[in-house]
Amino acid sequence: MTSIVRRLAIATTLLAAFVVALGAYTRLKDAGLGCPDWPGCYGFLTVPEHIDDIKIAEARFPDSPVEADKGWPEMIHRYFASTLGLLIIIQAVLCVRYFRRVKRENEDLAMVDRPPLKLPLFLVLLVICQGIFGMWTVTLKLWPQVVSGHLLGGFATLSLLFLLTLRMFKSSAQNHQMNEFQPMSSHFSLWAVAGLVLVIVQVFLGAWTASNYAALACPDFPTCQGSWWPEMNLHAGFNLFQSIGPNYLGGIMDSDSRVAIHMVHRVGALLLTAYLILMSWRLWRISNRPVKVAIVVVLVALTLQVSLGIINVVWLTPLPIAVAHNAGGAILLMTLVYLNFKLYYSRQPSAITKTTALQFAHNAEVSS
């Protein structure tokens, strides 16, 4: 059973990565309202293309003419997102079934390789919330709060699926001697936790920038509109109580508000970069080899993301680079999850080692 769940975890994680990238492509192509209804498209299961279907569609939604080149990216995103949700539910069902079997048969050795239970169930809840946010994205006409929340939810789903996959393979990866574990102070692990939190904050800033169409508010780098600190309206730019009702496609904020969003995102990226470099230096000195590998992965992802961000501005957000920058944010978040995972288990002996020790003690007691 565990081999099936492990393979499913890998497949689901890869599919989630594709869905995140596809969602970015849909949003950046301005196809978020390519279908004005949900879950279908103009009342159809696919994008209407036949002349008769188009007439029916435009009669149903007279304010939204059919644009197949925008409708199809949106529907394809929905198809893959629905498939992802189905796989997550199947994954949770398998984990629950295996947990019950192990508990019923009292298979102590199998408990070592038992799939996690709470995380798959939480992922089911999360993917249901993602479906609701996907619906609201359309019905509330790209309201920035919902679009940003939907993007954060997609990143969270991908990261937690990645964490689930890591936990699935934890026992086999840690099947080695106790002396290979180097105890680490919990004080230093807080560096990585703080790094993870800061990356999440930066992801939100990126989502807010995208949902308010502020990526082009500063078309130059490192200055913004020829100034190191241009005119901006922070209060309006981060007004989280925007009214519901207008069509937010293309954004409705004024220039100063969008400049404020863009500049805060830039400053956040600068502070995050400085912190992750400092974190890496502090952790490197007291880390074992697996953690050092994770630190290198974080720094590589950080370098890639910063480079894509700069290119995005200088080249005026070409679609492939913009999608890559979005994907880079997800990758950076996953590397921080990976680093925290490695740090956490570097301070603990493997489950296999602990189980073996318990068995040895039990056998010794019986023989005596």
VMD Tcl script that draws the C-alpha trace (Angstrom):
set ca {
  {0.00 0.00 0.00}
  {2.78 2.43 0.90}
  {4.44 2.03 -2.50}
  {1.15 2.94 -4.18}
  {0.69 5.98 -1.94}
  {4.28 7.07 -2.51}
  {3.94 6.91 -6.27}
  {0.63 8.74 -6.04}
  {2.22 11.42 -3.86}
  {4.91 12.03 -6.48}
  {2.40 12.14 -9.32}
  {0.09 14.48 -7.40}
  {2.96 16.84 -6.53}
  {4.06 17.02 -10.16}
  {0.49 17.63 -11.28}
  {0.12 20.39 -8.67}
  {3.26 22.07 -10.01}
  {1.79 21.97 -13.51}
  {-1.55 23.36 -12.27}
  {0.24 26.26 -10.53}
  {2.15 27.09 -13.72}
  {-1.01 26.73 -15.82}
  {-2.87 29.03 -13.45}
  {-0.12 31.64 -13.81}
  {-0.30 31.35 -17.60}
  {-4.09 31.78 -17.52}
  {-3.90 34.83 -15.30}
  {-1.04 36.49 -17.18}
  {-2.79 35.89 -20.49}
  {-5.76 37.83 -19.08}
  {-7.87 34.73 -19.50}
  {-9.17 34.62 -15.92}
  {-12.62 35.60 -17.19}
  {-12.35 33.67 -20.44}
  {-15.40 31.82 -19.17}
  {-17.81 34.15 -17.34}
  {-19.46 31.34 -15.37}
  {-18.35 28.40 -13.24}
  {-17.75 25.45 -13.42}
  {-18.73 25.35 -17.08}
  {-18.03 27.82 -19.85}
  {-21.06 29.81 -21.03}
  {-23.15 26.92 -19.72}
  {-21.19 24.31 -21.72}
  {-18.66 21.72 -20.54}
  {-16.20 23.00 -23.12}
  {-15.57 26.32 -24.79}
  {-18.34 26.94 -27.37}
  {-16.87 27.14 -30.88}
  {-19.68 26.05 -33.16}
  {-21.66 28.97 -34.58}
  {-24.91 27.80 -32.97}
  {-23.25 27.28 -29.59}
  {-21.67 30.73 -29.77}
  {-25.08 32.31 -30.40}
  {-26.50 30.49 -27.36}
  {-23.49 31.51 -25.24}
  {-23.68 35.18 -26.16}
  {-27.41 35.19 -25.55}
  {-26.77 33.86 -22.06}
  {-23.93 36.34 -21.37}
  {-24.47 39.36 -23.64}
  {-21.75 41.36 -21.84}
  {-19.11 38.65 -22.37}
  {-18.48 37.83 -26.05}
  {-16.96 34.43 -26.67}
  {-13.16 34.48 -27.01}
  {-11.99 30.92 -27.55}
  {-8.31 31.84 -27.22}
  {-9.04 32.94 -23.63}
  {-11.73 30.43 -22.83}
  {-9.59 27.37 -23.51}
  {-6.71 28.24 -21.12}
  {-9.27 28.81 -18.37}
  {-11.10 25.54 -19.02}
  {-7.91 23.50 -19.39}
  {-6.79 24.91 -16.05}
  {-10.09 23.82 -14.53}
  {-9.82 20.31 -16.01}
  {-6.35 19.75 -14.56}
  {-7.27 21.38 -11.22}
  {-10.29 19.07 -10.95}
  {-8.09 16.06 -11.71}
  {-5.68 17.21 -9.01}
  {-8.52 17.47 -6.51}
  {-9.68 13.95 -7.36}
  {-6.18 12.52 -6.89}
  {-5.82 14.28 -3.53}
  {-9.10 12.73 -2.36}
  {-8.00 9.27 -3.56}
  {-4.68 9.75 -1.79}
  {-6.42 10.59 1.47}
  {-8.73 7.57 1.17}
  {-5.77 5.24 0.65}
  {-3.95 6.70 3.66}
  {-7.02 6.27 5.88}
  {-7.55 2.68 4.71}
  {-3.93 1.76 5.31}
  {-3.94 3.44 8.73}
  {-7.00 1.44 9.75}
  {-5.49 -1.81 8.50}
  {-2.28 -1.23 10.42}
  {-4.21 -0.34 13.56}
  {-6.46 -3.39 13.19}
  {-3.62 -5.83 12.63}
  {-1.29 -4.10 15.08}
  {1.60 -4.28 12.61}
  {4.31 -2.49 14.60}
  {6.91 -2.77 11.87}
  {4.51 -1.45 9.25}
  {3.91 1.60 11.45}
  {7.38 2.79 10.50}
  {6.39 3.15 6.84}
  {2.81 4.20 7.58}
  {1.73 7.17 5.44}
  {0.84 10.35 7.36}
  {-2.87 10.70 8.09}
  {-3.56 14.30 9.16}
  {-1.72 15.92 6.25}
  {-3.64 14.09 3.46}
  {-6.94 14.92 5.19}
  {-5.95 18.57 5.53}
  {-5.06 18.61 1.83}
  {-8.59 17.46 1.01}
  {-9.96 20.40 2.98}
  {-7.49 22.76 1.30}
  {-8.35 21.62 -2.23}
  {-12.07 22.09 -1.48}
  {-11.30 25.65 -0.38}
  {-9.28 26.10 -3.57}
  {-12.29 25.06 -5.61}
  {-14.43 27.64 -3.80}
  {-11.83 30.34 -4.40}
  {-11.64 29.31 -8.04}
  {-15.39 29.83 -8.32}
  {-15.20 33.20 -6.54}
  {-12.38 34.28 -8.85}
  {-14.88 34.15 -11.71}
  {-18.11 35.13 -9.97}
  {-16.48 38.12 -8.20}
  {-14.77 39.16 -11.44}
  {-11.12 38.82 -10.40}
  {-11.52 40.62 -7.08}
  {-7.84 41.02 -6.02}
  {-8.37 39.61 -2.53}
  {-9.80 36.39 -3.94}
  {-7.23 36.13 -6.75}
  {-4.39 36.58 -4.25}
  {-5.92 34.04 -1.88}
  {-6.40 31.58 -4.72}
  {-2.76 31.92 -5.73}
  {-1.58 31.47 -2.13}
  {-3.80 28.42 -1.83}
  {-2.26 26.92 -4.95}
  {1.25 27.46 -3.58}
  {0.19 26.00 -0.22}
  {-1.29 22.92 -1.92}
  {1.89 22.34 -3.91}
  {4.14 22.85 -0.87}
  {2.13 20.53 1.36}
  {2.01 17.84 -1.33}
  {5.77 18.17 -1.59}
  {6.04 17.85 2.20}
  {3.82 14.78 2.08}
  {6.10 13.22 -0.52}
  {9.15 13.96 1.63}
  {7.50 12.33 4.62}
  {6.56 9.29 2.53}
  {10.22 8.69 1.74}
  {11.59 9.81 5.11}
  {12.10 6.34 6.55}
  {14.06 5.01 3.58}
  {16.13 8.19 3.35}
  {17.01 7.97 7.06}
  {17.78 4.28 7.21}
  {21.32 4.76 8.47}
  {23.29 4.84 11.70}
  {22.47 7.07 14.65}
  {25.87 8.73 14.52}
  {25.05 10.22 11.15}
  {22.62 12.57 12.89}
  {24.07 15.77 14.19}
  {21.97 17.33 17.00}
  {21.11 20.93 16.23}
  {19.96 23.71 18.51}
  {16.29 24.62 18.13}
  {17.38 28.26 18.19}
  {19.02 27.86 14.82}
  {16.07 26.00 13.32}
  {14.02 29.12 13.98}
  {16.12 30.84 11.33}
  {14.69 28.49 8.71}
  {11.14 28.81 10.07}
  {11.42 32.60 9.87}
  {12.77 32.25 6.32}
  {9.74 30.17 5.37}
  {7.38 32.78 6.83}
  {9.15 35.60 4.98}
  {8.90 33.71 1.70}
  {5.16 33.27 2.26}
  {4.84 37.02 2.87}
  {6.78 37.71 -0.32}
  {4.57 35.31 -2.25}
  {1.56 37.28 -1.04}
  {3.18 40.53 -2.20}
  {3.80 38.96 -5.59}
  {0.20 37.75 -5.74}
  {-1.08 41.20 -4.78}
  {1.15 42.75 -7.46}
  {-0.19 40.40 -10.11}
  {-3.85 40.64 -9.11}
  {-3.72 44.45 -9.20}
  {-1.75 44.52 -12.47}
  {1.14 46.43 -10.89}
  {4.00 44.53 -12.54}
  {4.51 47.28 -15.13}
  {4.10 50.17 -12.68}
  {7.89 50.43 -12.61}
  {9.24 49.75 -16.12}
  {12.89 50.37 -15.17}
  {15.42 48.85 -12.79}
  {16.89 49.46 -10.23}
  {15.03 52.79 -10.19}
  {11.26 53.14 -10.62}
  {10.09 55.66 -13.21}
  {13.56 57.21 -13.05}
  {13.45 57.72 -9.28}
  {14.81 55.74 -6.33}
  {11.68 56.53 -4.33}
  {8.85 57.62 -6.64}
  {5.50 59.10 -5.70}
  {3.25 56.38 -4.34}
  {0.05 55.83 -2.40}
  {0.62 53.04 0.11}
  {-2.78 53.35 1.74}
  {-4.71 52.93 -1.50}
  {-2.29 50.33 -2.83}
  {-2.84 48.04 0.14}
  {-6.50 48.70 0.70}
  {-7.79 45.21 1.47}
  {-11.38 46.43 1.59}
  {-11.88 47.21 -2.07}
  {-15.50 47.08 -3.12}
  {-16.93 43.93 -4.65}
  {-18.70 44.39 -7.93}
  {-16.50 46.06 -10.57}
  {-14.75 43.96 -13.20}
  {-11.14 43.95 -12.01}
  {-9.72 42.61 -15.29}
  {-6.82 44.96 -16.05}
  {-7.02 46.53 -12.59}
  {-8.77 49.69 -11.43}
  {-6.11 51.30 -9.19}
  {-4.41 54.54 -10.17}
  {-0.71 54.82 -11.01}
  {0.50 55.88 -7.56}
  {-1.26 52.94 -5.92}
  {0.27 50.44 -8.34}
  {3.72 51.98 -7.89}
  {3.32 51.51 -4.13}
  {2.50 47.81 -4.59}
  {5.40 47.29 -6.97}
  {7.91 49.10 -4.74}
  {6.87 47.18 -1.62}
  {7.30 43.95 -3.57}
  {10.78 45.06 -4.62}
  {11.80 46.10 -1.10}
  {10.40 42.82 0.20}
  {12.51 40.91 -2.32}
  {15.62 42.82 -1.24}
  {15.00 42.16 2.46}
  {14.18 38.50 1.82}
  {17.36 38.03 -0.19}
  {19.47 39.58 2.58}
  {17.78 37.44 5.22}
  {18.11 34.15 3.32}
  {21.82 34.80 2.71}
  {22.33 35.53 6.43}
  {20.25 32.48 7.38}
  {22.31 30.27 5.07}
  {25.57 31.54 6.58}
  {24.38 30.96 10.15}
  {23.02 27.48 9.46}
  {25.96 26.36 7.33}
  {28.36 26.47 10.26}
  {26.40 24.02 12.42}
  {24.78 21.80 9.78}
  {25.42 18.27 8.60}
  {25.78 17.34 4.94}
  {22.06 16.83 4.10}
  {21.19 20.25 5.54}
  {24.06 21.90 3.67}
  {22.72 20.42 0.44}
  {19.31 21.92 1.27}
  {20.92 25.31 1.93}
  {22.62 25.23 -1.48}
  {19.27 24.39 -3.11}
  {17.68 27.40 -1.37}
  {20.43 29.74 -2.58}
  {20.19 28.45 -6.15}
  {16.40 28.94 -6.16}
  {16.82 32.41 -4.66}
  {19.35 33.42 -7.32}
  {17.08 32.14 -10.09}
  {14.03 33.96 -8.70}
  {15.82 37.29 -8.25}
  {17.24 37.05 -11.78}
  {13.80 36.29 -13.24}
  {12.31 39.21 -11.32}
  {14.86 41.65 -12.74}
  {14.47 40.30 -16.27}
  {10.70 40.53 -15.87}
  {10.94 44.26 -15.25}
  {13.62 45.09 -17.82}
  {11.90 43.13 -20.59}
  {8.41 44.40 -19.61}
  {6.97 41.11 -18.36}
  {7.10 38.84 -21.42}
  {4.67 35.97 -20.88}
  {7.24 33.11 -20.65}
  {9.42 35.01 -18.15}
  {6.40 36.10 -16.11}
  {5.18 32.49 -15.88}
  {8.70 31.35 -14.98}
  {8.89 34.01 -12.26}
  {5.62 32.73 -10.81}
  {6.92 29.17 -10.91}
  {10.18 30.36 -9.36}
  {8.27 31.67 -6.37}
  {6.70 28.24 -5.88}
  {10.09 26.56 -6.19}
  {11.65 28.93 -3.63}
  {8.81 28.17 -1.22}
  {9.34 24.44 -1.71}
  {13.08 24.75 -1.04}
  {12.33 26.39 2.32}
  {9.93 23.54 3.11}
  {12.73 21.13 2.17}
  {15.24 22.94 4.37}
  {12.92 22.94 7.37}
  {12.20 19.26 6.79}
  {15.89 18.41 6.76}
  {16.57 20.51 9.85}
  {13.71 18.93 11.76}
  {14.74 15.36 11.04}
  {18.43 16.09 11.53}
  {17.60 16.54 15.19}
  {15.76 13.22 15.46}
  {16.80 9.62 14.97}
  {14.97 7.81 12.23}
  {11.81 5.92 13.02}
  {13.45 2.70 11.83}
  {16.34 3.14 14.25}
  {14.00 3.87 17.16}
  {11.81 0.88 16.32}
  {14.83 -1.38 16.09}
  {16.02 -0.17 19.47}
  {12.64 -0.88 21.04}
  {12.57 -4.36 19.54}
  {16.07 -5.04 20.82}
  {15.09 -3.94 24.33}
  {11.94 -6.09 24.19}
  {13.88 -9.17 23.04}
  {16.45 -8.63 25.75}
  {13.72 -8.43 28.39}
  {12.08 -11.63 27.12}
  {15.34 -13.56 27.02}
  {16.22 -12.52 30.57}
}
mol new
graphics top color blue
foreach p $ca { graphics top sphere $p radius 0.5 }
foreach p [lrange $ca 0 end-1] q [lrange $ca 1 end] { graphics top cylinder $p $q radius 0.2 }
display resetview
